[in-house]
C-alpha cells in the first residue's frame, strides 16, 4: 500500500454486505465512522472507541473485528459485513429470530455487535456450550439484559442452525 497523505481523502472501495460500495476517507478515519457516515450503516454502534465494549463489531473478510480499532483505508478491497446484512430481505436470520424469541435485547445498543460476534462464532463453532457462549460474551458490555436471554438465544440459534444443516 502506498504511503497515505495525512489530511488528504483517499478512495475506499469494499464489498459491503455482499455488494460493492465506496467512499472517501482521511487516513485516520475509523472504519466504524466510515460505515456510519459514508455508507449509512447506522446499525454499527460506537461505544467506547477503545475496542472494549464490542458495540462496533463487524466482520471483515469473514472474521469479527472491532471497527473502532480499524481504519477505513485498511478495509479497502476487503469484504465488510454489518448487522444490516445478517437477514435476507425482510427475513431475520436464525440468530436475530432467536434474540427476538428469547427477549435477548432491551435498549439494543450492544445488540448489533453481539449479533456479529455470535454469527461469526456460530459459523465456526456450530455446537457451542453455554460456557463458550459466556466467554465470547465477555468481550461485550451490556448493561440491560444480564446476558441470560442472550445466552439462551445463542444456544437456541445454534441448535436451529444445526437442525437446518442436517435437513
ZADO-1210 file (C-alpha; in nm, 4 decimals, padded with zeros to 6 digits):
<atoms>
<atom x="00.0000" y="00.0000" z="00.0000" code="UNK" pos="1"/>
<atom x="00.1456" y="00.3401" z="-00.0916" code="UNK" pos="2"/>
<atom x="00.2011" y="00.5960" z="00.1825" code="UNK" pos="3"/>
<atom x="-00.1160" y="00.7861" z="00.2648" code="UNK" pos="4"/>
<atom x="-00.1012" y="01.1611" z="00.2804" code="UNK" pos="5"/>
<atom x="-00.2286" y="01.2983" z="00.6098" code="UNK" pos="6"/>
<atom x="-00.5342" y="01.5201" z="00.5715" code="UNK" pos="7"/>
<atom x="-00.5980" y="01.4027" z="00.2154" code="UNK" pos="8"/>
<atom x="-00.9031" y="01.1938" z="00.1400" code="UNK" pos="9"/>
<atom x="-00.8438" y="00.8534" z="-00.0152" code="UNK" pos="10"/>
<atom x="-01.0848" y="00.6273" z="-00.2009" code="UNK" pos="11"/>
<atom x="-01.2094" y="00.3226" z="-00.0124" code="UNK" pos="12"/>
<atom x="-01.3837" y="00.0539" z="-00.2170" code="UNK" pos="13"/>
<atom x="-01.5112" y="-00.2581" z="-00.0482" code="UNK" pos="14"/>
<atom x="-01.7719" y="-00.5281" z="-00.0656" code="UNK" pos="15"/>
<atom x="-02.0326" y="-00.4085" z="00.1824" code="UNK" pos="16"/>
<atom x="-02.2837" y="-00.6735" z="00.2915" code="UNK" pos="17"/>
<atom x="-02.2180" y="-00.8543" z="-00.0360" code="UNK" pos="18"/>
<atom x="-02.2447" y="-00.5519" z="-00.2654" code="UNK" pos="19"/>
<atom x="-01.9828" y="-00.3119" z="-00.3989" code="UNK" pos="20"/>
<atom x="-01.9621" y="00.0169" z="-00.2077" code="UNK" pos="21"/>
<atom x="-01.7171" y="00.3020" z="-00.1961" code="UNK" pos="22"/>
<atom x="-01.6463" y="00.6338" z="-00.0350" code="UNK" pos="23"/>
<atom x="-01.3676" y="00.8656" z="00.0648" code="UNK" pos="24"/>
<atom x="-01.1765" y="00.8660" z="00.3913" code="UNK" pos="25"/>
<atom x="-00.8936" y="01.0517" z="00.5545" code="UNK" pos="26"/>
<atom x="-00.6179" y="00.8124" z="00.6659" code="UNK" pos="27"/>
<atom x="-00.7166" y="00.8491" z="01.0333" code="UNK" pos="28"/>
<atom x="-01.0915" y="00.7844" z="00.9845" code="UNK" pos="29"/>
<atom x="-01.2076" y="00.4794" z="01.1774" code="UNK" pos="30"/>
<atom x="-01.3926" y="00.2046" z="00.9942" code="UNK" pos="31"/>
<atom x="-01.6853" y="00.2480" z="01.2355" code="UNK" pos="32"/>
<atom x="-01.7215" y="00.6134" z="01.1353" code="UNK" pos="33"/>
<atom x="-01.6812" y="00.5333" z="00.7655" code="UNK" pos="34"/>
<atom x="-01.9563" y="00.2709" z="00.7859" code="UNK" pos="35"/>
<atom x="-02.1929" y="00.5038" z="00.9706" code="UNK" pos="36"/>
<atom x="-02.1261" y="00.8320" z="00.7910" code="UNK" pos="37"/>
<atom x="-02.0072" y="00.7405" z="00.4422" code="UNK" pos="38"/>
<atom x="-02.2141" y="00.4251" z="00.3891" code="UNK" pos="39"/>
<atom x="-02.5098" y="00.4941" z="00.6199" code="UNK" pos="40"/>
<atom x="-02.4721" y="00.1679" z="00.8152" code="UNK" pos="41"/>
<atom x="-02.6007" y="00.3103" z="01.1413" code="UNK" pos="42"/>
<atom x="-02.6522" y="-00.0374" z="01.2877" code="UNK" pos="43"/>
<atom x="-02.2808" y="-00.0351" z="01.3665" code="UNK" pos="44"/>
<atom x="-02.2750" y="00.1392" z="01.7029" code="UNK" pos="45"/>
<atom x="-01.9836" y="00.3258" z="01.8542" code="UNK" pos="46"/>
<atom x="-01.9443" y="00.2905" z="02.2278" code="UNK" pos="47"/>
<atom x="-01.6056" y="00.3142" z="02.3938" code="UNK" pos="48"/>
<atom x="-01.3854" y="00.3720" z="02.0860" code="UNK" pos="49"/>
<atom x="-01.1216" y="00.1537" z="02.2542" code="UNK" pos="50"/>
<atom x="-01.2345" y="-00.1943" z="02.1450" code="UNK" pos="51"/>
<atom x="-01.3570" y="-00.2850" z="02.4927" code="UNK" pos="52"/>
<atom x="-01.7375" y="-00.2690" z="02.4695" code="UNK" pos="53"/>
<atom x="-01.7853" y="-00.4634" z="02.1434" code="UNK" pos="54"/>
<atom x="-02.0728" y="-00.2452" z="02.0161" code="UNK" pos="55"/>
<atom x="-01.8891" y="-00.1722" z="01.6902" code="UNK" pos="56"/>
<atom x="-01.8167" y="-00.5352" z="01.5977" code="UNK" pos="57"/>
<atom x="-01.8424" y="-00.6160" z="01.2254" code="UNK" pos="58"/>
<atom x="-01.6976" y="-00.8898" z="01.0060" code="UNK" pos="59"/>
<atom x="-01.4026" y="-00.8134" z="00.7804" code="UNK" pos="60"/>
<atom x="-01.3207" y="-01.0896" z="00.5340" code="UNK" pos="61"/>
<atom x="-01.5369" y="-01.3213" z="00.7426" code="UNK" pos="62"/>
<atom x="-01.3802" y="-01.2524" z="01.0828" code="UNK" pos="63"/>
<atom x="-01.5309" y="-01.0493" z="01.3649" code="UNK" pos="64"/>
<atom x="-01.3344" y="-00.7294" z="01.4320" code="UNK" pos="65"/>
<atom x="-01.3838" y="-00.4112" z="01.6305" code="UNK" pos="66"/>
<atom x="-01.4450" y="-00.1437" z="01.3703" code="UNK" pos="67"/>
<atom x="-01.3319" y="00.1273" z="01.6128" code="UNK" pos="68"/>
<atom x="-00.9828" y="-00.0262" z="01.6073" code="UNK" pos="69"/>
<atom x="-00.9521" y="-00.0435" z="01.2291" code="UNK" pos="70"/>
<atom x="-00.9013" y="00.2413" z="00.9872" code="UNK" pos="71"/>
<atom x="-01.1343" y="00.2768" z="00.6913" code="UNK" pos="72"/>
<atom x="-00.8411" y="00.2720" z="00.4487" code="UNK" pos="73"/>
<atom x="-00.7419" y="-00.0703" z="00.5879" code="UNK" pos="74"/>
<atom x="-01.0782" y="-00.2049" z="00.4667" code="UNK" pos="75"/>
<atom x="-01.0101" y="-00.1021" z="00.1061" code="UNK" pos="76"/>
<atom x="-01.0576" y="-00.4051" z="-00.1185" code="UNK" pos="77"/>
<atom x="-01.1997" y="-00.6206" z="00.1601" code="UNK" pos="78"/>
<atom x="-01.5420" y="-00.7657" z="00.2412" code="UNK" pos="79"/>
<atom x="-01.7160" y="-00.5905" z="00.5316" code="UNK" pos="80"/>
<atom x="-02.0396" y="-00.7254" z="00.6761" code="UNK" pos="81"/>
<atom x="-02.2537" y="-00.5403" z="00.9292" code="UNK" pos="82"/>
<atom x="-02.5675" y="-00.6242" z="01.1223" code="UNK" pos="83"/>
<atom x="-02.7727" y="-00.4819" z="00.8336" code="UNK" pos="84"/>
<atom x="-02.6536" y="-00.7768" z="00.6240" code="UNK" pos="85"/>
<atom x="-02.7468" y="-01.0575" z="00.8653" code="UNK" pos="86"/>
<atom x="-03.1001" y="-01.1186" z="00.7466" code="UNK" pos="87"/>
<atom x="-03.2156" y="-01.1541" z="00.3893" code="UNK" pos="88"/>
<atom x="-03.4664" y="-00.9018" z="00.2646" code="UNK" pos="89"/>
<atom x="-03.7498" y="-00.8836" z="00.5158" code="UNK" pos="90"/>
<atom x="-03.6456" y="-01.2066" z="00.6912" code="UNK" pos="91"/>
<atom x="-03.4422" y="-01.2099" z="01.0069" code="UNK" pos="92"/>
<atom x="-03.1512" y="-01.4508" z="01.0420" code="UNK" pos="93"/>
<atom x="-03.1855" y="-01.7511" z="01.2747" code="UNK" pos="94"/>
<atom x="-02.9804" y="-01.5639" z="01.5334" code="UNK" pos="95"/>
<atom x="-03.1909" y="-01.2482" z="01.5095" code="UNK" pos="96"/>
<atom x="-03.5081" y="-01.4568" z="01.5365" code="UNK" pos="97"/>
<atom x="-03.3720" y="-01.6297" z="01.8465" code="UNK" pos="98"/>
<atom x="-03.2893" y="-01.2914" z="02.0014" code="UNK" pos="99"/>
<atom x="-03.6468" y="-01.1854" z="01.9440" code="UNK" pos="100"/>
<atom x="-03.7871" y="-01.5140" z="02.0792" code="UNK" pos="101"/>
<atom x="-03.5779" y="-01.5020" z="02.3984" code="UNK" pos="102"/>
<atom x="-03.6042" y="-01.1265" z="02.4632" code="UNK" pos="103"/>
<atom x="-03.2278" y="-01.1007" z="02.4319" code="UNK" pos="104"/>
<atom x="-03.2239" y="-00.7275" z="02.3890" code="UNK" pos="105"/>
<atom x="-03.3577" y="-00.4301" z="02.5721" code="UNK" pos="106"/>
<atom x="-03.2123" y="-00.0930" z="02.4748" code="UNK" pos="107"/>
<atom x="-03.0455" y="-00.2577" z="02.1744" code="UNK" pos="108"/>
<atom x="-02.7245" y="-00.0565" z="02.1792" code="UNK" pos="109"/>
<atom x="-02.4947" y="-00.3566" z="02.2279" code="UNK" pos="110"/>
<atom x="-02.7077" y="-00.5927" z="02.0179" code="UNK" pos="111"/>
<atom x="-02.5541" y="-00.5370" z="01.6708" code="UNK" pos="112"/>
<atom x="-02.2028" y="-00.6081" z="01.7936" code="UNK" pos="113"/>
<atom x="-02.3131" y="-00.9126" z="01.9904" code="UNK" pos="114"/>
<atom x="-02.5042" y="-01.0451" z="01.6898" code="UNK" pos="115"/>
<atom x="-02.1988" y="-01.0047" z="01.4661" code="UNK" pos="116"/>
<atom x="-01.9674" y="-01.1786" z="01.7149" code="UNK" pos="117"/>
<atom x="-02.2130" y="-01.4627" z="01.7690" code="UNK" pos="118"/>
<atom x="-02.2793" y="-01.5019" z="01.3966" code="UNK" pos="119"/>
<atom x="-01.9051" y="-01.5320" z="01.3372" code="UNK" pos="120"/>
<atom x="-01.8585" y="-01.7718" z="01.6297" code="UNK" pos="121"/>
<atom x="-02.1538" y="-01.9968" z="01.5462" code="UNK" pos="122"/>
<atom x="-02.0318" y="-02.0189" z="01.1876" code="UNK" pos="123"/>
<atom x="-01.7027" y="-02.1639" z="01.3133" code="UNK" pos="124"/>
<atom x="-01.8364" y="-02.3484" z="01.6222" code="UNK" pos="125"/>
<atom x="-02.1830" y="-02.4838" z="01.5440" code="UNK" pos="126"/>
<atom x="-02.2262" y="-02.6717" z="01.8736" code="UNK" pos="127"/>
<atom x="-02.1156" y="-02.4325" z="02.1494" code="UNK" pos="128"/>
<atom x="-02.1578" y="-02.4883" z="02.5197" code="UNK" pos="129"/>
<atom x="-02.3132" y="-02.2290" z="02.7485" code="UNK" pos="130"/>
<atom x="-01.9687" y="-02.1635" z="02.8951" code="UNK" pos="131"/>
<atom x="-01.8207" y="-02.0966" z="02.5488" code="UNK" pos="132"/>
<atom x="-02.1003" y="-01.8501" z="02.4706" code="UNK" pos="133"/>
<atom x="-02.0464" y="-01.6743" z="02.8041" code="UNK" pos="134"/>
<atom x="-01.6720" y="-01.6493" z="02.7356" code="UNK" pos="135"/>
<atom x="-01.7429" y="-01.4953" z="02.3953" code="UNK" pos="136"/>
<atom x="-01.9878" y="-01.2507" z="02.5523" code="UNK" pos="137"/>
<atom x="-01.7156" y="-01.1463" z="02.7962" code="UNK" pos="138"/>
<atom x="-01.5924" y="-00.9219" z="02.5155" code="UNK" pos="139"/>
<atom x="-01.9203" y="-00.7277" z="02.5083" code="UNK" pos="140"/>
<atom x="-02.0711" y="-00.4856" z="02.7554" code="UNK" pos="141"/>
<atom x="-02.4475" y="-00.4996" z="02.8024" code="UNK" pos="142"/>
<atom x="-02.5969" y="-00.3022" z="03.0877" code="UNK" pos="143"/>
<atom x="-02.9597" y="-00.4017" z="03.0351" code="UNK" pos="144"/>
<atom x="-03.0093" y="-00.7760" z="02.9946" code="UNK" pos="145"/>
<atom x="-02.7848" y="-00.9591" z="03.2367" code="UNK" pos="146"/>
<atom x="-02.6884" y="-01.1812" z="02.9390" code="UNK" pos="147"/>
<atom x="-02.9277" y="-01.4664" z="03.0300" code="UNK" pos="148"/>
<atom x="-03.1578" y="-01.4092" z="02.7327" code="UNK" pos="149"/>
<atom x="-02.8598" y="-01.3598" z="02.5042" code="UNK" pos="150"/>
<atom x="-02.7074" y="-01.6935" z="02.6084" code="UNK" pos="151"/>
<atom x="-03.0410" y="-01.8708" z="02.5625" code="UNK" pos="152"/>
<atom x="-03.0861" y="-01.7105" z="02.2211" code="UNK" pos="153"/>
<atom x="-02.7355" y="-01.8091" z="02.1090" code="UNK" pos="154"/>
<atom x="-02.7826" y="-02.1704" z="02.2146" code="UNK" pos="155"/>
<atom x="-03.1278" y="-02.1817" z="02.0518" code="UNK" pos="156"/>
<atom x="-02.9943" y="-02.0355" z="01.7267" code="UNK" pos="157"/>
<atom x="-02.7048" y="-02.2838" z="01.7263" code="UNK" pos="158"/>
<atom x="-02.9472" y="-02.5748" z="01.7687" code="UNK" pos="159"/>
<atom x="-03.1743" y="-02.4487" z="01.4898" code="UNK" pos="160"/>
<atom x="-02.8789" y="-02.3920" z="01.2567" code="UNK" pos="161"/>
<atom x="-02.7544" y="-02.7456" z="01.3239" code="UNK" pos="162"/>
<atom x="-03.1055" y="-02.8786" z="01.2520" code="UNK" pos="163"/>
<atom x="-03.1203" y="-02.6841" z="00.9277" code="UNK" pos="164"/>
<atom x="-02.7762" y="-02.8134" z="00.8227" code="UNK" pos="165"/>
<atom x="-02.8862" y="-03.1741" z="00.8821" code="UNK" pos="166"/>
<atom x="-03.2047" y="-03.1288" z="00.6758" code="UNK" pos="167"/>
</atoms>
